[in-house]
Each structure stands twice: as structure tokens, then as C-alpha cells.
Amino acid sequence: MNHFRLLLAVAACVGLAMPVWTQSAAEKAGARPSAHAPRPLPYLNPALSVDERVLDLVSRMTLEEKVGQLLMLDARGEDLSFVNTRQPGALLHVLGAKIALAMDLAAKNRLAIPLLVGEDGIHGHSFWKDANIFPTQLAMAASWSPDLLERMGRVTAEEMAPTGIHETFSPVLCLTRDLRWGRTDETFGEDPYLIGELGAALIRGYQGKGLDDPTAVLATAKHYAGYSETQGGRDASEADISRRKLRSYFLPPFERAARAGAMMFMTGYQSMDGVPSTANKWLLRDVLKDEWGFKGVLVTDWNNVGSLVHEQKVAKTYADAAIMAVRAGNDLIMTTPQFYEGAIEAVKSGRMKESEIDEPLKRILGLKFRMGLFENPRRPDLQKAAVEVARKDHRAAVLDAARESLVLLQNDGVLPLDASRVKSIAVIGPNADDDLQQLGDWSLGSPQHPPEAGKHPRDKTVTVLDGIKAAAPAGTSVRYEKGCAINSGDLSGLPGAVAAALASDAVVAVVGDHLDFIGEGKSTATLEMQGGQVALLDALQKTGKPMIVVLVNSKPLVLPPAVKSARAILEAFNPGMEGGRAIAEAVFGQMNPSGKLTISFPVHVGQQPVFYNQVRGQHGSRYADLTEEPLFPFGLGEQGAQGVRSGAPRARGEENGDRQAALGVLRARRRRRKVRRRARGLRDPRGPVVARP
């Protein structure tokens, strides 16, 4: 038996696979092996409890195997040999047939521990060709419909699961206050309660009937917490937030997610009070795990542990960083391969106990056992995946989402267009026929997966131009001109745009922002419309033609005078693959837009922040040179287009009593704006009198 243990130890050192079986008592005593098949090791016995299986497996693991399970490594490269050398517990950015290869390699490791595979499914199965892409989170929030968010989560999970994915890095539960931040589009807006409710619904959709549901994926609540409270809107800058402010505004959506059963949490990049989120024991261990009782797995964001060394410089070595991360409460370390050597060094040098590695290890293994991955690793089934993305009910859900997400910001009665008067329409603007800008961030063709690496098929997306051409009444002519660029000052298309407008009875101008100014690491110093858009809009206004402005943008922008004076403004944000169809239905009165803003639009970038629930009390009610009020406040949305065609569908949630009650509260809030200016002193149960909104 001593020789057998020695053989196991040697195998572990060189990464060889050994059979997972156990000996009978007679065999241990030296009897000849039984002719019967060997009995499985206890951790492979599904009849045992999860705790029993975890303890048995941990007892058999070497230090190197334990540390490996704490790694989530990037699998985009061709070489997957690290699956056998470091034996990571999880991978990300790997899809389809390549997942099957990685799973085969993991099965050859000594203990054959299955992989956990994560991917960014942010508003649909983002990077899977032919998947159905929904509106972005900010757009979806305008529906005020938890049911709609749950439905999106369910469709996304059903399309992700058969491609071999176990976890989606969603939902984003950050609170948006500075609109310059590049990731505003990923959030649900500026209200903590609403964020929590919509996030909980999305979690239910993702996680389906439970951890053992093969059609489900794990939800990841991120970025925990305060990541969005930036300095100057700059991504991942220090967040200056007190613990009272955290508990009042930034933590409630995450606590709601924990109560809703989210099995994964992800840390933020930023520091608070000089402490990086990944090293914040109070936030990760004291609040999340001890106070809220979170039993899932906490994963760092991209190379957060490495950033402790080379960015935030709170750790001198990777051993220091490993100790800091483990003791703070992190479980799974994303894309910091140096954690492997650092943690092993820390344990072998006596600076960290092996039992400290065992704590996060047990969480990770326990999750895998509860998911049933040891019995069914959920290998990719590409035939089933093809069936899922082609489901008509999935596509219908995308269209419903686009319809319910539209917000009518203003309308003087021009909408819906009168078919008896409008016989020709000019569709003009850089976002009128641009599928990539319509889909937005976190999609094939976005910065995370640039167009040269592949994009969603063009015919999967109905642009605004596509939609208007298809929905226009018989006999109505449709002209199109791009007019200008957003990411450059090119105005070569301006004369053609003006000519098209002059030759038409009405203009639909589709403007907004561009992927060059959206996303992680792409915060903007200004909120003004970029490129030649202002010049284009000014020229269209001067034609005197009725102009409907459609905004296809990631976040609220500062709107120029030509937009403010438009006959109608329709906010679509990034409306997904069916956005063009929904917009056209609204333009022609085939659908009544009923969305309400969950985020405020400023008059000027210098007003930042303009969120509705600010603690008031400053001297004066306005700037010396500008109003303090937003252009379009939180909760605003016209009640619908006048003269909508009889029998036209309204958003599914429009007649929901709870939703209407919520909107009534919002309207009352707007009537009481002057009252809200006087900050109320309320007795906080945790301490002294504090100012409240």
C-alpha cells in the first residue's frame, strides 16, 4: 500500500491520470483483487451528501491540486496544456468544441475534477454566432418589468447551456451616478431598489429550476461593490464611499441578489478608503459571507489579484497578493496565473496555512457537486445549441423586449405618422443602418470581440432602416442617407442628407454614440454628441421638415438644440436585434411605447451628477449660470403616442397594476421635487442623524 501511495504522489507531481477506485478490506489485507469492478471513491458516489463528498475529495488532494482549483484561467489561446499542468478549477472565454477538448483534458487529471466554464452573457449569449441579442441592461430597465428580465435570463441560459457554459458574468448591479462612466449601459440605472428587483428577476431566469437544472447557468452579481462611483467618470478609479453610503445605496441591490439565490459574486476593480475591493475583508467576508450568509463562490474580476502587485501596489510579491486575496474572502481567482506559484510559496514558507486554501476550495467543489458536474459535466451539444438559437419564442422575446424598452421622451402629436399626409420618409443618420451600434457593447463586433474576429450575421439584426422599410404603409417611399460619421468629423454625406430631407415629407434622424466611446476603459470626458452629428441635426432642422429623432445610444447624452426642438424624441438605447422593428412600429402607430427612464438626462455635462435621490441642502436652487434640474428626469416617459392605431399592441407590462402604481409614485415624486430639495434629517438606527434624499 505504501508503494501505491508513493505512485499516487509521483503521478500528482507529473500530472498523470490515475484510476479513481478504492480497495476492498480483503485487498488491503493482501488478498487477490476481486473479479468484480472496483468500487468508486466516496467523492464519486452521488448517494453521499455534498459535505461528505467534499471532505473526501479534499483529503485526497495535494497542495498543488488545491491551489489549481482556485484558478479561473483564460482559454482563448490555442494551447490548453495548462489544464493538466496547473489543473484550474474553471475556465473562461472558451466556446463550443474547444470546451469539449478542455473537458477531455480535465478528465485525464488524477482526480478528474470537472471544469466550471464561465462566459460573458450580458444581454444574450453575447459571443455566440447566431445567438439572440437583447437590448442592453439600461434599455431593458426602461420596461420596469421584472417578468421581462426573467424571460431574458431564461432565453439567455437556454442558449448558453448547450454550448458548454455553466456561468454567465451577469447581472451588473452597479448604481450609475456619473454618466461619463463608460459602462453605464451595463447597469439598470440610478435607483437601488429597482436595480435589486430587476437583478433578482434576471437571476431567476438564469438559474432556472436550480443548480442541477441542465438548461440553467449560474448568475454572477457584479461588481461588488461601489465600482461605479468613480472619480471624473474614469473607469476603476478610486471610489470615495463611506460605509453608511455603501449600506444606504450601493449594497442593497447586492443583498437582494444574495437573497435571490445568486450563486456567484464578482468583485470590483476599484479601491475604497485606500483598500482594493479584492483585499477588502469587511466587504467580502464580514458583510457578504458572514452577515448575509452567502454560500456561493466569490470570483475576482480580471487579474484583480495581479493588480494588487503591479497596479494598486499594496502587495510586493504574488505570495503577498495570494495571502491578501484568500484572507479577504476571495474564492476563485480570475486570470492571475501567478496566483498558483504565489499561493504554493505562501503555504510552503509557513506564511499561510493549507487550511486557508481549503476554505475557498470547499466552496468551489461544493458548488460543482451541487450542480451535478461530477456525474454530468454538461458537455457542449452543438446540435441542441443550433436548435435553441433558432427557436421562434426566443426571437419573439427579443422583440417584446425591444418594444417594452422604448421610451417616448417627447411628442407634439407628430407620432404616429399620418399615412394620409406622409408619403415619403427620409431615414437619416449614422446609426440608422448600423447593426453593431444597435447591438451595443458585449456582442460580437464590440471591443471585446472586434468585427475582424467575426460578428453576428447581418440578417439577424433589424436596423431602424430595415424596420421602417418593412413597416411603411403601401405607397410610402423611404430614402436613406448616413449623413455623417460619429467617430470622425466626416461630413461628406451632409449634402445628400439635406437633399433627401427636402425631398421627403418627414425625417427620422437616427443618432447617438459609437462603440469607440462605450465600455470598459472607455469613459468619456464629455456627453455631447460626437463626430458630425450636431452639424447634421442642425442642417436637418433648417430644412423645416418634421423631424423625429431616434436615439441609439449607450447612455444619456447632452442633447443639442436641434434635438430638443424636434417634433418627437424616441429613446431606444441599444435596442438589440429587433430594435429596428420595434422603433418602426412606434413610428407608424403599430405599437404604443410605454417605457420609463431609470436614469436622468442632464442638460449639461457640468451638472453631474443629476440622479433623482440626492441628499439636498446646498445653498440656492440652481447654478448661477444653469439649472440644476435634469432635462429628462428619472421615471419620465410619455404615456404613449397620440392617435395610435386602434388595436395596436401595448407593452405587456403597461396594464400591470403594480407597475402603474409604481409610476404613480414616480409622478408624485416629480411633483414634490421642490420638497425633495430640503434634505430631511432622519434618525439612523446605526448612528446619529443623517441627511436623506
ZATORFI-66667 format. One record per residue (C-alpha): z, x, y; residue in one letter. Coordinates in pm, whole numbers, plus 50000, padded with zeros to 5 digits. Example, Ala and Ser with C-alpha at 12.3 -4.5 7.8 and 13.67 -1.06 7.14 Angstrom:
2
507805123049550A/507145136749894S/
***
This chain:
693
500005000050000M/500755029550235N/497185041450176H/495905006650268F/497875006850596R/496515041250674L/492985028550609L/493574999150847L/494845022451117A/491815045251083V/489495015251091A/491105002951412A/490625036751576C/486915038451497V/486195001351544G/485244994151181L/485364958951048A/487774953350758M/488054922450539P/490664898050662V/492594889450346W/496104892550215T/497524903649879Q/499494882349638S/503034892749537A/501734903949196A/499064925449358E/501674941049590K/503664949849276A/500694968549134G/499104941648917A/495334939848879R/493664919149155P/493294882549075S/489844869348989A/490384842149249H/489174846249607A/491734863849831P/493884841250045R/493204842550421P/495634859250653L/498094834950815P/496414836251157Y/493214823450996L/494994793450844N/494384762551064P/497174744150884A/499744766051058L/500944759151412S/499324777151704V/502554796351771D/502704808151409E/499104819351413R/499514837651744V/502624856251630L/500974866551304D/497844879351478L/499744898151749V/501844915251482S/498674929351323R/497064942451643M/497024977951769T/497744985252134L/494034991652191E/493094958052041E/495714940452252K/494534955652579V/490924948252489G/491704911152456Q/492874911352819L/489394921152940L/486564898353058M/483534921053089L/480114917153250D/477444913652979A/474284913953191R/473234948453067G/471234954352752E/473944975052580D/476644953552421L/478274981452221S/481454977152427F/482094945352226V/483004968651938N/484484997952131T/486744980452383R/486824947352189Q/487094925052501P/488564890652470G/485974875052699A/482514879852848L/480684865353148L/477104863653270H/475574861552925V/473504832052805L/471674818152504G/470514841252226A/472354870752379K/475634852052334I/474854848551964A/474364886351941L/477664892852120A/479464868451889M/477974885951585D/479284919151713L/482754904751779A/482844890751424A/482434926251292K/485604938651461N/488584944451234R/490384911851312L/487234891851401A/488804876251711I/486234852751870P/484964857352223L/485634834552518L/482454831752728V/482534821953096G/479774814253345E/479284800153694D/478504763353650G/479254754154010I/477164722754071H/475434720153738G/474624746753479H/473644769253767S/471714797253600F/470174779453303W/466474772653346K/465694735253327D/469324725253385A/470054696353620N/471384708753954I/473614685154151F/474404685754524P/476894712554623T/480624705254624Q/480674699155000L/477844674254966A/479454657054666M/482724653754856A/481004631255112A/480814604454842S/484634601954839W/484174592354474S/486324608054200P/484234589153944D/481084606354068L/482734640654049L/483964633753697E/480464623453599R/479034655853742M/481594675653547G/480734657653225R/476984663253264V/477534699753351T/479744705253047A/477324687852813E/474554711052933E/476684742852930M/478424739052594A/475334741152368P/474244773252543T/477374790452411G/479514787852726I/483234779952694H/484384781853056E/482974773453397T/484284790753709F/484784757753891S/486144738354080P/486694755954412V/489874741654566L/489884762254885C/490654744955214L/487904750655471T/489014756055829R/486774783055974D/483174771855933L/481814806855980R/483034814655629W/480014818755400G/481494799255111R/482144766855298T/479504749255086D/481534755754770E/484544735954896T/485404699054921F/486214701655292G/489324702055506E/491784676755360D/494264689155093P/494834655354931Y/491144647454898L/490424682254762I/493074677454497G/491814643254388E/488154653454370L/489084685854195G/491154667453935A/488224644453864A/485864673753817L/488374690053582I/488494658253371R/484724658453347G/484514694753244Y/487304693752986Q/486264661152823G/488454648352542K/490484680052509G/490414716752420L/488844710552081D/486014689352226D/482794708452143P/481004691952438T/483604704252687A/484114736052887V/487304749553038L/487744742653409A/488824771353636T/490734762253952A/489914788154217K/490524807454436H/494284806854402Y/495344805354684A/494674808155059G/491434827555012Y/489554805855263S/491984811955552E/490014841255685T/490094862455997Q/487004855956205G/485434837555911G/484934870755729R/484914867055352D/488004880355170A/489684892255490S/493464890655512E/494894855555523A/497814852055761D/499644823055598I/503364816255580S/504874802355262R/505614769555441R/501964766855544K/500864775455191L/503044748455042R/502014722755302S/498244727455292Y/496834753355054F/498894749254736L/498834711154688P/495234709954556P/496084736954303F/499274719954194E/497204688454145R/494774708553929A/497614722053718A/498984686953667R/495454675053580A/495354699753292G/493114727653421A/493394754953159M/492134783653373M/493124795253721F/491374823053914M/492984844754181T/491584850154529G/490344882854672Y/492434883454989Q/495844896855083S/498654876255233M/501524892555418D/500034925755308G/500154916754937V/496844912554747P/496634879354563S/496244897854232T/499564915554293A/501454885454431N/504204878454178K/505634849954384W/502284831854390L/501144838854035L/504304839253832R/507084822454030D/505044792754158V/502124787953919L/503734796353587K/507454790653638D/507624762853897E/504514743253797W/504724751553426G/501094762853396F/500424770953029K/496804781753055G/495174815053136V/495074831653480L/491934852553532V/491354876353820T/488214873454028D/485514900354013W/487084935153984N/490244924454166N/492314949653974V/489904977354065G/490174966654429S/493904973954416L/492865010554387V/489695015254588H/489714986654845E/493234974654919Q/494695008354822K/498064995954701V/497715014654371A/496895051654332K/495605050153976T/494265024353732Y/497525027753538A/499385017753854D/496974988853906A/497344977353545A/501134976753572I/500944958053903M/498474932053772A/500324925053446V/503744922453608R/502424899453882A/501324874753613G/497584880053558N/496374873353204D/492644880753190L/491144909553389I/487594902953507M/485094931753527T/487524960453566T/486744980653253P/489065008653375Q/491994985053312F/491574993652944Y/492415030552984E/494905023553262G/496984998753063A/496975020352750I/498085050452954E/500845029853120A/502255019052783V/501955052552611K/503615070252904S/506545046152888G/505905031053232R/505114996753085M/506384980952763K/503944969352498E/505754935952506S/504504931752863E/500944933052726I/501924908352455D/502824881352709E/499324875652855P/497804883252515L/499654853852359K/498334830552629R/494734841352566I/494994839452188L/496854806352205G/494044791552412L/491434803452163K/493394788551873F/493834755252053R/490104754252122M/489424759751752G/487284790551818L/488544808451508F/487084780351296E/484094772851520N/483194799351779P/480774774151935R/477664795051897R/474664786052114P/472404758651982D/469274761852193L/467574731652039Q/470524709852136K/470584726052480A/466944716152533A/467814680352440V/470784679052677E/468944691052988V/466164665852920A/468474635652898R/467424607653133K/471014597653202D/471724633053322H/468844631453566R/469994597053678A/473434611353750A/471864637753975V/470014610754168L/473144589454205D/475004619854334A/472314626954592A/472334590854710R/476104588454743E/476364621954920S/474104613255215L/475864608755549V/474204589755832L/475614607056141L/473794586256399Q/471134559456411N/469944539356711D/468144514756487G/465104535956407V/466174536956042L/464894523455822P/461394530055946L/459474498156016D/456414498955790A/454594474656018S/454804499356307R/454924533356142V/451604540155974K/451764578055986S/454644602355947I/454854639356026A/457254657655795V/458024689955975I/460454718555929G/461244749555724P/463454730455476N/461114700955424A/459414715955119D/461674744855017D/463244738754677D/465504769254694L/467164759155021Q/467584723754891Q/469414735654579L/471564759554780G/473894786654658D/474834792754293W/471484783454146S/468514802054006L/466824817854308G/470064821354508S/471554855654593P/473434857254261Q/470144853754073H/467274861754313P/463864844754279P/462184875854139E/464544872753839A/463464836853783G/464084802553932K/464244766353830H/460804751053768P/459414737754094R/458604703953943D/462294698553862K/463134695454232T/462034666554454V/461874680654806T/462014659055118V/458244661455149L/457824651554783D/460164622354827G/458554608555142I/455074611254995K/456204592154687A/458224565354871A/455964559055171A/454544523755183P/450944519555082A/448614528755363G/451074552555532T/449714587555587S/452014617655558V/451344650855732R/453304682655671Y/453844714255876E/456514740655821K/456624748456192G/458854779356187C/460994802155975A/464804803055955I/465304839255851N/462924852856115S/461654843756459G/458194834756329D/456784805956539L/453174808856429S/453374773956282G/454604757656603L/451204746256740P/450334729656410G/453694712156400A/453254698356751V/449744686556670A/450984668856355A/453744651756554A/451344640056826L/449024625456563A/451834605856391S/453944575356469D/457244591756370A/458604626356293V/461004635956015V/462294670656108A/464004688655820V/466074717955942V/469304735755852G/470134770155719D/468854795455466H/470214813555162L/470174845655367D/473114831055562F/475024814455278I/477554825555022G/479934852554916E/479894881355163G/477524862255394K/479734847755661S/478094841755997T/479284850756347A/477524820056488T/476964784456376L/473804779456577E/470544771556401M/468824804056307Q/465254815956348G/462754794656536G/464374761156466Q/465694753856816V/462284761156968A/460634738956708L/463014709956772L/462604713057149D/458824711457109A/459024681156881L/461344663157122Q/458874668657407K/456164650057216T/458084617957278G/457664606856918K/460624590256743P/462394618756563M/464664615856261I/466494648256189V/467424656155829V/469944684355790L/469594705155472V/472364730055530N/475274746055350S/477894737755613K/478314721355957P/476194737656225L/476284736656604V/473534711756680L/471194718156974P/470454691457238P/467204681357068A/469114671356755V/471874653456945K/469244632457122S/467334624556802A/466924587956713R/468754593856384A/470534622456207I/470924622855829L/473204649555682E/472254659655327A/473904693955298F/472334709854985N/471474677654801P/470324690954463G/467224684154260M/466944647354351E/467824651754717G/464304645354845G/464074612354662R/467434600154796A/466554610455152I/463214592455135A/464934561055005E/467254561955306A/464374567455548V/462434537555416F/465404514355364G/465324515254986Q/468914527954981M/471824524655220N/473554558355282P/477334554555280S/478714589955270G/481554600955499K/482184636055625L/485014655555465T/484624683055723I/484324682656101S/481304693856304F/482094714656613P/480364711656949V/480544749556989H/481494778156759V/484234788057005G/486144756156918Q/487004769656574Q/488994755756407P/488304718456454V/489834703856135F/491424669956193Y/495004675856075N/496034703356314Q/499554707156445V/499174697856809R/501324705657107G/499444730657320Q/499254725557696H/496324703957801G/493964682157605S/490784702957642R/489464737457710Y/488864744958076A/485134745758002D/484704724157692L/486114695157496T/488464701757206E/487064672557012E/484534678256735P/481004664956770L/481344646156441F/484924642756310P/486254642055957F/485664607955800G/482664598856013L/479614582355868G/477614552955997E/478154521655793Q/474504521155694G/471034517755831A/470274485956019Q/467714463555858G/467964478655511V/465514461555282R/467024431455107S/468314440654764G/468334478054837A/470944496254631P/474074508554795R/476104538154679A/478024528854364R/481374535154529G/480564516754851E/482174484154748E/485134500254578N/488294486054732G/490284518254718D/487514537554887R/487164511555162Q/490914512155213A/490784549855249A/488004547155503L/490014521355694G/492834546255717V/490414572155849L/489084548856115R/492654541556219A/493294578856233R/490374583456469R/491704555756693R/495004574156702R/493534608156789R/495414608857119K/498644601456936V/497984629856691R/497794654056983R/501534651857018R/502924672056729A/505774653956568R/508964672256482G/509934662556130L/512894674055927R/511544695855643D/513654692955326P/513144730255273R/514454741055611G/514564734655984P/512504711456197V/508784719756164V/505754707656354A/503464684056165R/499994670056236P/
***
